Amino acid sequence: MVALKDCSRCMVYTPQGKVFGEAAVVHTKDFVSLYFDSPTMKDQRLYTTVDFYDDRIGLVRAICELVIHRNPSYPTMPQFWMADCKMKEVKGTLQRQKDIRARVNIEIGFDSAKHGHFYGTIENISAGGFYLVTSQPLDKHELLTFQYAFGSGKRTYQARTIRAKRLRDREYGYGCFFVELTDNAEAAVREYVFKVLKTKDMGKKQEN
């Protein structure tokens, strides 16, 4: 059984595979507790899938038994509902170098020591890196910098190109990986990816 290392959030699904809700995570070596912001829940027991977003491990998908009840620490803690969580079976992990990705469309400016300032579009992103589409030809292992507010504030990020593909006339695609990413910056990217995926999951739920 994989033990959580540094996990503060997760996504809970229903037994039918639909999104049940997002939860904050508090864990020790032996106990995992989930805290829900939604006020419209009820006492219940679920045997279902939970995706844990661990900042050290990556994505951990597990079958869990959840006993949902009112949070005895409310209102000291803002969440009215919580769940005692027992991880029964780990279905898989997605390591940081193969981190969970979200499809996005972020048009921003980049800077390169060799090619100067240019614009491009980030089409998917994870805590490990992103896929960049641009009309600017770049070299392999070229260092890029850009600024973006993935979290509450704008930060400067650095990345290197690792693979290239010519997409069409005057347009190229580059796989890039983050370099010298601070813990706070990595957490901001992870949280951004998590929110994008949550929004898309909720949209699919409403369509169904």
Helices and strands as residue ranges (DSSP letters): E 7-13, E 19-27, E 32-36, E 44-54, E 58-70, E 81-94, G 96-98, E 102-112, E 116-125, E 129-134, E 143-148, E 155-168, E 171-179, H 183-207
